[in-house]
């Protein structure tokens, strides 16, 4: 199983970034996919999730600025981030969690650093 997040970087406030998470070895179509982030000295927090049916959920502070999407054919999930703020600075992690009652799985990838300067 591999979840590889990439696309992070250093940007200025107001700019955009697109994160990608490539997966392999999972039954992608039954996974709820998510992006989480962890800032220095803080707990990991949910950023956005997308269900296998395409339903989305966002943390309040990113609503209207971030968009999560998935490509089942490519077994990948994306996070389009716009109007970035310094408080968005964190390591961003990709998560895959099974929605099946008979297949219990919860996978994490290594993170990608996003740094937003003011």
N, C-alpha and C positions, 0 to 999 in steps of 0.2 A: 504494500500500500504506500502510495506517495501522494502528498499534497505539496505542491511547490508554488509558493506565492512569489510574485515578482512585480516590478513596476514602481516600487517606492523610490524616493529620492528627496532632494532638497529643492523646495520651491518657495516663492514669496507669497505672502498673504494675498488672496484674491485669485491666485492661479489654480490650475487644475492638474489632476493626476488620474491615471487609470491603472488600477491594480488588477492583476490577473492571477488566477489560481488554476494551475493545470493538475489534473488528478489521474491516477492510474491504480488499477487493482481494486477498485471499489465498484459497487453496483450503483453507479451515479444516479440513475433515473429514480431510485427510491430514497435518495438522500435529500434531507433538508440541508442546504448549504448556507454558510454564514461567514461573515467577517466580524472579527473581534479586534480590539486594540488594547494595548497596555502602555500607559505613559509612565515615565520614571516615578517611582514611589507610589504608584496607584495600582489598584486591582485591575485585572483584565475585565473589559466591559464589552457588551454586545454593541455592534455598530448597525448591522443589518442582516436579515435572513431572507432566504427565498425557498419556498417549499417546492416539492416535486411538481406540484400543479401550477407553480408560478406565483403563488401568493407571497407578498413581501411585507416585511416589518422593519421599521427603522427606529433607532434611538432618537429621542426628541431633538437633540442638538444638531442632528445631521439631516433631518427632514427638509426636503426642498433643495438640498445641496448635493446629496449623494444618491446614486442610483445603483442598485444591485441587479445583476442579470445573470442568466445562465445559458449555456449552450450544451444541451444534452448530447448532441452528436460529437462535440469535441471534448466532452466531460470536463468542462471548465466553468468557472464562475468569475464574474468580474465586479469591480466596484469603481464606478465613475464618480470621482470626487471633484466638485467644483466649488468656487468661492471658498477656498481653503483658508482656515484661520490658524493662528499659532497654537491654539488649544487643541487642534487636531493632531499635533505632533505626538507620535506614538509608534510602537511596533505593531503592525497590523498582521493578524493571523487568519488563516483560512480554516474553516471547520466543516466537517461532513458528518452529519448525524442521521442514522437510519430512521425512517418513518414507519418501518415495518415492525409489527408486534412480534414477529417470529425471527427477526434478524436484528440482533442488538449490536450496533456498531457506532462508535464515536471516534473520529479521527481528527488529528490536528497536524497542520503543516508548520514548518519553520516560518518565522515571521519575516516581514519586509519593513524596513524603516522608512517612515514618512516624517520629514522635518519641514515645518513651515516657519519661515522667518517673517518677522513683522516689518 
